Structure formats: structure tokens, C-alpha cells
Amino acid sequence: MSIFRGETVTLRCDIQGGGDTDWEYSWNINHNTSEYRISPVDTSHTWSYTCMGVKGNKESITSDAVQLTTDSLNLVLCLITDQPKAVLSISPQWMNPGDSVTLNCEVKESSTAWRFSWYKTVPYRAGLPSLLDKSYSVDPLSGYGTTEESYTLSPAAGRGDPVYYTDYSEPQFLWSGVSLRIRPNITEHFTSKSPSLTCDLKGNSTGWRLMRYTETGVESGCSPNWGSITGSTCTITSTDTGDSGVYWCESGSGQYSNAVNITMTDGDVILESPAHLVTEGDSLTLCCKCRNQRSTNPKVDFYKDGVLISNETIGEMTILSRLSKSDEGFYKCKSDQIESPESWMTVRVPVSSTSVLVGVIVGLVVAVVLLTIFLVLLCRGK
């Protein structure tokens, strides 16, 4: 096993089958009790330690040697090494809001008896442990971050009594992910309009480029090909039906944002539905817009998967006050006998709801199994 400089090491001399009373102990060092405690341990304690028990004229067999050493040539070995460092891995590191993430902290030099503590980095504050030449401090991380929070994480591990701690891991940034924002936030657009798209990385969009896949293939660059750039925002200026397609943000190292499907139409009617995912439990209003409104109170029909679901006279329809997965599908509208293109709407199920449902199901299954076993044992007892 590995022992690290600064840890506390306790060597104990036990007499197998001899009990613990009336024995005196003899070590090959200047020590005469059953336990030998070294705190803190360092390379000066490199030695081959043995002990034996003495009771009157009776001596026990000398113990096997326990070698505290800085090499690995001994059969019974406790290797003294430098302070270890916790290693943090995050999977996946690039996420969209609502995704799950797994954080893994390990001590590669040894996997024995470690307890792990989690921290987020904060600007340097007196009284908190510091990192990186006191540029940052680490603050214990409690609870769970929300989808709006981003953390730089740096865990550490400890073991023993008194507790010996590893060094902090290299800080790693955990974010809710780069996201592609579109304004206005709708899927369908008239060709007379110029929607804008932004690669948003919590206020920092450096190193990201806007990509799209249209009928002509994959394109990048926005300006001057099909748009103009202001800061990190691309405004589509060509605005013809050929700009319809899937848009996303991509980094130089190959990470991707969420994708947005855009339809540019030269028709007279569009359905205003959200370009981003909607969440189960949300409310949603769909609007039917005409390029040239012919009447003040047009009759508007709304369809889901080709089936009429609503007749309205105000041009908009609230699907549900609480969306469910069953509301997912293709939607379109018809005004003055003119149809809009179809748009797909995805309903995302929150992770927490799924986890609770799985927990309830597992709990019920376990309860049924235990009840069955109890009834079987009861019947056998009779």
C-alpha cells in the first residue's frame, strides 16, 4: 500500500491466541508498547519494523517485517511517497441546460479508505484554503447547482485519524453548456425578416463559430456568405428559402451547442412555435401569423400531426397549461385557407421527474418482492 508524507501511521503488535493481558512487547526499535505511532511520517522513518511479545519466560514468534520504504523491492511493503493529488474528471463536460453530469474524483496512487470533499473556486478570500498562488480560494460545495450555474470545481480527498488530505485537483470548469440563441425565438420566419443567432457561453463566445446545414450542405462563417456579424451575433441577411436548415455552434476542438431548426418561407402564413425545447409542465401558446392580414378576426385552424385540434378567431392557441410528452409532434396552422409550414415541437422531460418516477417504481418492486418472500415464509411456517 502507499503511505504519503505527512500521514499518521500506527503499527500494532498483536499476539494471536495470546490475549492482550500480561504481555510485554519488544520491538527492533526503542519501543515497548503494543502500538507504535508515527506522526507525521516521512522518508526518515524508512525501516523494517518487527515486534514480539514477552510473557514471563515465554516469548512469541517474531512478527513478519513491515517495511516502510521509498522503493518497491520488499515483499511486505508500505511505500512512502509525496502528497498525492486528487484527479477530477467530468462527463460530459459540455452540456445543455437540464442534462445530467457525472463527476468523478479519484486518488490514482491509492484507492483505499478515502473520503472525498467537493469545492468550487471563488475569488481569494482570507480564511479559505487558497489555490494558484492565492489567486483563488476553494469554498465547500453544498447541494446541487441549477442549470443556470457554472462552477470551477476542485475536489480533494482525506483519510485516517487525524485526517490526512490530498492536494486539491486541478480546477475544471463545469458549465451548463454553450447555447445557440435565436431572436425572435421561433422556428418559422418570413423571408422579409432577418433573424439573429448568437453563440452564448455565459458571456464569453470566443473560439466558437456558427455552422449550418442546408440543402446545399454544411456551411460556416456567417459573414460574408449569408449574414453579417455584430460582436458574437450573426444576422441572416440573405433571407430566402435556401436559408432554411439546422444551425448550431461549434468550437475549434469539436464541441457542439444545441441545434436550432429554422424555416424561412416566402408564403403568407407562419406558425410561431418556440425554436428551443419546451419542458414538461410548462404552458405554451402557439400563434398563427399572416404576412398580410386580410381580416381583423380571421378564422384560424390549428393541426397536430395532420389532425385538426382547435378553431380560433384570435390567431393564437394555448395548447395546454401543463405540457406533457404526448404533446410532442408536428404542428401547423391555417388562416384564410392558407397553411403554414409544419414545425416539430419537442417536449423535454426533466431529469428530476424521471429520477423520482424510477425511484417510486423501484421502491414498489422491492416492496412487492419482500411481501412475497414474507408470505412464502409464513406459509411454510404453518
C-alpha positions as CSV (number, residue, x, y, z in Angstrom):
1,M,0.0,0.0,0.0
2,S,1.0,3.6,-0.4
3,I,1.6,5.9,2.6
4,F,2.1,9.6,2.0
5,R,4.4,12.0,3.6
6,G,2.5,13.8,6.4
7,E,0.1,10.9,7.2
8,T,-0.2,9.3,10.6
9,V,0.9,5.6,10.6
10,T,0.0,3.2,13.5
11,L,1.8,-0.2,13.8
12,R,0.2,-2.6,16.2
13,C,1.7,-5.8,17.7
14,D,-1.0,-8.5,18.2
15,I,-0.4,-11.9,19.9
16,Q,-2.6,-14.4,18.0
17,G,-4.4,-16.6,20.6
18,G,-2.5,-15.0,23.5
19,G,-5.0,-12.4,24.6
20,D,-3.9,-8.9,25.4
21,T,-3.1,-9.1,29.2
22,D,0.3,-9.5,30.9
23,W,2.3,-9.3,27.7
24,E,5.2,-7.0,27.3
25,Y,6.3,-6.0,23.9
26,S,9.7,-5.8,22.3
27,W,10.3,-4.0,19.0
28,N,13.5,-3.8,16.9
29,I,13.4,-0.1,17.8
30,N,13.3,1.7,21.1
31,H,9.7,1.0,21.9
32,N,7.9,-1.3,24.4
33,T,4.1,-1.0,24.0
34,S,1.7,-2.8,21.7
35,E,1.2,0.2,19.4
36,Y,3.8,2.3,17.7
37,R,2.5,5.6,16.2
38,I,4.4,7.7,13.7
39,S,3.0,11.2,13.0
40,P,3.8,12.7,10.6
41,V,5.6,10.1,8.6
42,D,8.4,11.0,6.2
43,T,11.3,9.2,4.5
44,S,13.4,9.4,7.7
45,H,11.1,6.6,9.0
46,T,12.2,4.2,6.3
47,W,12.8,1.0,8.2
48,S,11.9,-2.7,8.5
49,Y,9.8,-2.9,11.6
50,T,9.3,-6.1,13.7
51,C,7.9,-6.9,17.1
52,M,7.4,-9.8,19.5
53,G,5.6,-10.4,22.8
54,V,7.2,-11.5,26.1
55,K,5.2,-13.0,29.0
56,G,7.4,-14.2,31.9
57,N,9.9,-16.6,30.4
58,K,7.7,-17.2,27.3
59,E,8.4,-15.4,24.0
60,S,6.2,-15.2,21.0
61,I,7.5,-15.7,17.5
62,T,8.9,-12.5,16.0
63,S,6.4,-10.9,13.6
64,D,6.8,-10.6,9.9
65,A,8.6,-7.4,9.0
66,V,6.6,-4.4,7.9
67,Q,8.8,-2.3,5.6
68,L,8.4,1.4,5.3
69,T,10.4,2.2,2.3
70,T,10.8,4.5,-0.7
71,D,11.4,1.7,-3.2
72,S,9.4,-1.3,-4.2
73,L,11.9,-4.2,-3.7
74,N,10.4,-5.6,-0.4
75,L,7.7,-8.2,-0.1
76,V,5.9,-6.6,2.8
77,L,5.8,-3.0,1.7
78,C,4.4,0.3,2.8
79,L,5.6,2.8,0.2
80,I,6.2,6.4,1.4
81,T,5.6,8.9,-1.4
82,D,4.9,12.6,-1.8
83,Q,1.5,14.1,-1.1
84,P,-0.9,12.7,-3.7
85,K,-3.3,14.9,-5.8
86,A,-6.9,14.3,-6.4
87,V,-7.8,13.8,-10.1
88,L,-11.2,15.2,-11.3
89,S,-13.0,14.0,-14.4
90,I,-16.3,15.3,-15.7
91,S,-18.5,13.5,-18.2
92,P,-19.9,15.0,-20.3
93,Q,-18.1,18.4,-19.8
94,W,-20.2,20.1,-22.5
95,M,-23.9,20.1,-21.7
96,N,-27.3,21.7,-22.4
97,P,-29.4,23.0,-19.6
98,G,-31.3,20.1,-17.9
99,D,-28.7,17.5,-18.8
100,S,-27.2,15.1,-16.2
101,V,-23.5,15.2,-15.5
102,T,-21.2,12.7,-13.7
103,L,-18.3,14.0,-11.6
104,N,-15.6,11.5,-10.7
105,C,-12.8,12.2,-8.2
106,E,-10.0,9.6,-7.6
107,V,-6.6,9.3,-6.0
108,K,-4.6,7.4,-8.6
109,E,-1.7,6.5,-6.2
110,S,-4.1,4.7,-3.8
111,S,-7.8,3.8,-3.8
112,T,-8.0,2.8,-0.1
113,A,-10.3,4.5,2.6
114,W,-10.5,7.9,1.0
115,R,-13.4,10.3,1.8
116,F,-14.0,13.0,-0.8
117,S,-14.9,16.6,-0.4
118,W,-16.1,18.9,-3.2
119,Y,-15.3,22.6,-3.6
120,K,-15.9,25.4,-6.0
121,T,-13.3,28.0,-6.7
122,V,-14.1,31.6,-5.7
123,P,-12.1,34.8,-5.7
124,Y,-9.4,34.8,-3.0
125,R,-10.9,35.2,0.5
126,A,-8.9,35.2,3.8
127,G,-9.9,32.2,5.9
128,L,-10.5,29.9,3.0
129,P,-7.9,27.5,1.5
130,S,-6.2,29.0,-1.5
131,L,-5.2,27.8,-4.9
132,L,-2.9,29.0,-7.7
133,D,-0.7,31.3,-5.7
134,K,-3.6,32.8,-3.7
135,S,-5.4,34.0,-6.8
136,Y,-8.4,31.8,-5.9
137,S,-9.9,30.2,-2.8
138,V,-11.9,27.0,-2.5
139,D,-15.3,27.0,-0.9
140,P,-17.2,23.8,0.1
141,L,-19.8,22.9,-2.5
142,S,-23.2,22.0,-0.9
143,G,-26.4,20.9,-2.6
144,Y,-26.7,20.8,-6.3
145,G,-26.1,23.5,-8.9
146,T,-29.0,24.7,-11.0
147,T,-29.0,24.7,-14.8
148,E,-28.2,28.4,-14.6
149,E,-25.0,28.0,-12.6
150,S,-21.4,27.4,-13.7
151,Y,-18.7,26.2,-11.3
152,T,-15.0,25.7,-11.4
153,L,-14.7,22.5,-9.3
154,S,-11.6,21.3,-7.4
155,P,-12.2,18.3,-5.1
156,A,-9.8,16.8,-2.5
157,A,-9.7,13.5,-0.6
158,G,-8.9,12.7,3.0
159,R,-8.4,9.6,5.2
160,G,-7.2,8.5,8.6
161,D,-7.5,10.0,12.1
162,P,-6.3,12.7,12.2
163,V,-7.5,13.2,8.7
164,Y,-4.7,13.4,6.1
165,Y,-5.8,15.4,2.9
166,T,-4.5,15.1,-0.6
167,D,-3.7,18.2,-2.6
168,Y,-6.7,19.7,-4.5
169,S,-7.3,18.6,-8.0
170,E,-6.6,20.8,-11.0
171,P,-9.6,23.0,-11.2
172,Q,-12.1,22.2,-14.0
173,F,-14.8,24.3,-15.3
174,L,-18.4,22.9,-15.3
175,W,-20.9,24.8,-17.2
176,S,-24.4,24.4,-18.4
177,G,-23.1,24.5,-21.9
178,V,-22.7,26.9,-24.8
179,S,-26.2,27.6,-26.2
180,L,-27.4,28.9,-29.5
181,R,-29.9,31.7,-29.0
182,I,-32.2,32.9,-31.8
183,R,-34.2,36.1,-31.9
184,P,-37.1,36.1,-32.3
185,N,-37.3,32.7,-30.6
186,I,-39.4,30.9,-33.2
187,T,-38.8,28.2,-35.8
188,E,-40.6,29.8,-38.8
189,H,-39.7,33.2,-40.3
190,F,-40.9,35.2,-43.3
191,T,-38.1,35.8,-45.8
192,S,-38.7,39.5,-45.4
193,K,-37.4,39.2,-41.8
194,S,-33.8,38.8,-40.6
195,P,-33.5,36.5,-37.6
196,S,-30.3,36.8,-35.5
197,L,-28.3,33.9,-33.9
198,T,-25.8,34.1,-31.0
199,C,-23.4,31.5,-29.6
200,D,-23.8,32.2,-25.9
201,L,-21.2,30.9,-23.5
202,K,-22.1,32.7,-20.2
203,G,-21.0,36.0,-21.7
204,N,-17.9,34.5,-23.5
205,S,-18.2,33.4,-27.1
206,T,-14.5,33.4,-28.0
207,G,-13.4,30.5,-30.2
208,W,-16.9,29.5,-31.4
209,R,-18.3,29.7,-34.9
210,L,-21.8,29.4,-36.2
211,M,-22.5,26.4,-38.5
212,R,-25.5,25.4,-40.6
213,Y,-26.7,22.5,-42.7
214,T,-29.0,23.5,-45.6
215,E,-30.0,21.9,-48.9
216,T,-26.5,22.9,-50.3
217,G,-24.6,21.1,-47.5
218,V,-22.6,22.2,-44.4
219,E,-21.6,25.9,-44.3
220,S,-19.7,28.0,-41.7
221,G,-18.6,31.6,-41.3
222,C,-21.9,33.6,-41.5
223,S,-20.2,36.7,-42.9
224,P,-20.0,37.4,-45.8
225,N,-21.7,34.3,-47.1
226,W,-25.2,34.5,-45.7
227,G,-25.1,37.1,-42.9
228,S,-23.5,39.9,-41.1
229,I,-21.7,39.8,-37.7
230,T,-22.0,42.2,-34.8
231,G,-20.0,41.0,-31.8
232,S,-20.9,37.4,-31.4
233,T,-24.3,37.7,-33.1
234,C,-24.9,36.7,-36.7
235,T,-27.9,38.3,-38.5
236,I,-29.2,36.4,-41.5
237,T,-29.4,39.0,-44.3
238,S,-29.9,36.9,-47.4
239,T,-33.2,35.6,-46.1
240,D,-34.5,33.4,-48.8
241,T,-35.9,29.9,-48.6
242,G,-32.4,28.5,-49.1
243,D,-31.5,29.7,-45.6
244,S,-33.8,27.0,-44.1
245,G,-31.8,24.4,-42.2
246,V,-30.2,23.3,-39.0
247,Y,-28.0,25.8,-37.2
248,W,-25.5,25.2,-34.4
249,C,-22.3,26.5,-32.7
250,E,-19.1,24.6,-32.9
251,S,-15.7,25.0,-31.2
252,G,-12.3,24.5,-32.8
253,S,-11.9,21.4,-30.7
254,G,-15.1,19.8,-31.9
255,Q,-17.7,20.6,-29.1
256,Y,-21.2,21.4,-30.2
257,S,-24.1,23.5,-28.8
258,N,-27.8,22.7,-29.1
259,A,-29.1,22.8,-32.6
260,V,-31.9,25.0,-33.9
261,N,-34.1,24.2,-36.9
262,I,-35.1,27.3,-38.9
263,T,-37.6,27.5,-41.7
264,M,-37.5,30.6,-44.0
265,T,-40.7,30.8,-46.0
266,D,-41.9,33.1,-48.8
267,G,-45.5,32.0,-48.1
268,D,-48.2,34.2,-46.4
269,V,-48.6,32.3,-43.1
270,I,-46.2,31.1,-40.4
271,L,-46.8,29.2,-37.1
272,E,-44.9,30.9,-34.3
273,S,-43.7,28.0,-32.2
274,P,-40.5,28.0,-29.9
275,A,-37.2,27.2,-31.6
276,H,-35.9,25.6,-28.4
277,L,-37.1,22.6,-26.4
278,V,-40.1,23.1,-24.1
279,T,-40.2,21.4,-20.8
280,E,-42.9,19.1,-19.5
281,G,-45.2,21.0,-17.2
282,D,-44.7,24.3,-19.0
283,S,-47.6,26.2,-20.7
284,L,-47.3,27.2,-24.3
285,T,-49.1,29.5,-26.7
286,L,-48.9,29.0,-30.5
287,C,-49.6,31.9,-32.8
288,C,-50.6,32.0,-36.4
289,K,-49.2,35.0,-38.3
290,C,-50.1,36.3,-41.7
291,R,-47.7,38.3,-43.9
292,N,-50.6,40.5,-45.0
293,Q,-53.6,40.3,-42.6
294,R,-56.8,40.4,-44.7
295,S,-59.3,40.5,-41.8
296,T,-59.4,41.7,-38.2
297,N,-60.7,38.4,-36.8
298,P,-59.5,35.6,-39.1
299,K,-60.6,32.1,-38.6
300,V,-57.6,30.0,-37.7
301,D,-57.3,26.3,-37.6
302,F,-54.5,24.5,-35.7
303,Y,-53.3,21.0,-36.5
304,K,-51.2,18.4,-34.7
305,D,-49.8,15.6,-36.8
306,G,-52.3,16.5,-39.6
307,V,-55.3,16.3,-37.3
308,L,-57.4,19.4,-36.5
309,I,-57.1,20.2,-32.8
310,S,-58.5,23.8,-32.5
311,N,-60.5,26.5,-34.2
312,E,-59.7,30.1,-33.1
313,T,-60.6,33.6,-34.2
314,I,-57.8,35.5,-32.4
315,G,-54.9,33.9,-34.3
316,E,-53.4,32.1,-31.3
317,M,-54.0,28.9,-29.3
318,T,-52.8,27.8,-25.8
319,I,-52.1,24.1,-26.2
320,L,-52.1,23.2,-22.5
321,S,-51.5,24.9,-19.2
322,R,-49.2,21.9,-18.4
323,L,-47.4,20.3,-21.4
324,S,-46.7,16.5,-21.4
325,K,-44.7,14.2,-23.6
326,S,-47.9,13.4,-25.6
327,D,-48.0,17.0,-26.9
328,E,-44.8,16.4,-28.9
329,G,-45.4,16.3,-32.6
330,F,-45.7,18.3,-35.9
331,Y,-47.8,21.5,-35.7
332,K,-49.2,23.8,-38.4
333,C,-51.9,26.4,-38.7
334,K,-54.3,27.5,-41.5
335,S,-55.6,31.1,-41.9
336,D,-57.9,32.2,-44.8
337,Q,-57.4,28.7,-46.3
338,I,-53.6,29.3,-46.4
339,E,-51.4,26.8,-44.5
340,S,-48.2,27.4,-42.7
341,P,-45.2,25.0,-42.9
342,E,-45.1,22.3,-40.3
343,S,-42.9,22.6,-37.3
344,W,-41.8,19.9,-34.9
345,M,-42.1,20.5,-31.2
346,T,-40.0,18.5,-28.7
347,V,-41.1,18.2,-25.1
348,R,-38.2,17.6,-22.7
349,V,-38.9,15.5,-19.5
350,P,-36.9,17.0,-16.6
351,V,-34.3,14.7,-15.1
352,S,-35.6,15.1,-11.6
353,S,-39.1,13.9,-12.6
354,T,-37.6,10.8,-14.3
355,S,-35.5,10.1,-11.2
356,V,-38.4,10.4,-8.9
357,L,-40.5,8.1,-11.1
358,V,-37.7,5.5,-11.3
359,G,-37.3,5.7,-7.5
360,V,-41.0,5.1,-6.9
361,I,-41.1,2.1,-9.3
362,V,-38.0,0.5,-7.8
363,G,-39.5,1.1,-4.3
364,L,-42.7,-0.6,-5.3
365,V,-40.9,-3.6,-6.9
366,V,-38.8,-4.1,-3.8
367,A,-41.9,-3.9,-1.6
368,V,-43.7,-6.5,-3.7
369,V,-40.7,-8.8,-3.6
370,L,-40.3,-8.5,0.2
371,L,-44.0,-9.1,0.7
372,T,-43.9,-12.2,-1.5
373,I,-40.9,-13.6,0.5
374,F,-42.7,-12.9,3.8
375,L,-45.9,-14.7,2.6
376,V,-43.9,-17.7,1.4
377,L,-42.1,-18.0,4.7
378,L,-45.4,-17.5,6.6
379,C,-47.0,-20.4,4.7
380,R,-44.0,-22.7,5.2
381,G,-44.1,-21.9,9.0
382,K,-47.7,-23.1,9.1
